[in-house]
Amino acid sequence: MTMHQQSYSGPTANARRKSRAPIIDQDGREIPRDTLRRAPFDDGGFDFQSWRGNGFSPLSRAQRLARLEALAKLLDVAFILPGTKIRYGLDGLIGLLPVVGDVITTAISLWIVREARELGAPWHITARMLGNVALDGAVGVVPLLGDAFDVMFRANVRNMRLLRRWIDKQR
């Protein structure tokens, strides 16, 4: 019998499932398997009944806020200029591309405002957020001066501060 004709006689799927190592969280605690959500591909097949069209489960309000804050920090203060205390983000870097870069970063900033509106922010908060984005976008179009303004003004961090203050007052 050749190697290609031999069949695999390893453990069955049930035996493999039982012999898996424990799942450990970042603090070293074991996570019970029954609390984990079953992925549609667990058994090597695909379960069309449990699969959702978008592939993502809905996020809680706190998760959405955390995602927005992470995005704002990435856009405005993710990096430090070596040898200084000046922080900058992708907004300043992408903004170096004339016009196109500013359009891209303004669109991302507008998405943050849209998410704030979906979280229930009132019109006066979103109007101030839109004002920050408009100022950042308008001045950002000016070569080099606009990029320096992007680094110093930090419209996305300002907008998240406005949103966070409003949310904290609601509690």
Disulfide bonds with the S-S distance in Angstrom:
none
